[in-house]
């Protein structure tokens, strides 16, 4: 980090810290199927009793 005379800051960030990924393009059927899988997984997880 370097502070400039005007009060702004300049940072050096390693390139490996930066990740750019565009939004995934999925069809409506794929989106609904993924939502159903998530709901099923969530219901199964809620059924597990962690106190035992």
C-alpha positions in Angstrom: 0.0 0.0 0.0 1.2 3.5 -0.8 -0.5 6.7 0.4 -0.4 9.6 -2.1 -0.1 13.2 -1.1 -3.7 13.8 -2.0 -4.9 11.2 0.5 -5.7 8.5 -2.0 -4.3 5.0 -1.6 -2.6 2.7 -4.1 -2.6 -1.0 -3.5 -0.6 -3.8 -5.1 -2.8 -6.9 -5.4 -1.4 -10.2 -6.6 -3.0 -11.4 -9.8 -3.9 -14.8 -8.2 -6.2 -12.9 -5.8 -8.4 -11.7 -8.7 -11.1 -13.9 -10.2 -13.6 -12.8 -12.8 -16.3 -15.3 -13.8 -19.3 -14.4 -15.9 -22.8 -15.4 -14.8 -23.7 -18.9 -15.8 -26.3 -19.3 -18.5 -28.8 -22.0 -17.6 -32.2 -22.8 -18.9 -35.3 -22.5 -16.9 -35.5 -26.3 -16.6 -32.0 -26.5 -15.2 -32.7 -23.7 -12.7 -35.8 -25.5 -11.5 -34.0 -28.8 -11.2 -31.2 -27.2 -9.2 -33.7 -25.5 -6.9 -35.5 -28.9 -6.3 -32.1 -30.6 -5.6 -31.3 -27.8 -3.1 -34.7 -28.1 -1.4 -34.3 -31.9 -1.1 -30.8 -31.6 0.3 -32.1 -28.9 2.8 -35.0 -31.2 4.0 -32.6 -34.1 4.5 -30.2 -31.9 6.4 -33.0 -30.6 8.7 -34.0 -34.2 9.5 -30.5 -35.0 10.9 -30.3 -34.6 14.7 -26.8 -33.3 15.5 -27.2 -33.6 19.3 -27.0 -37.3 19.4 
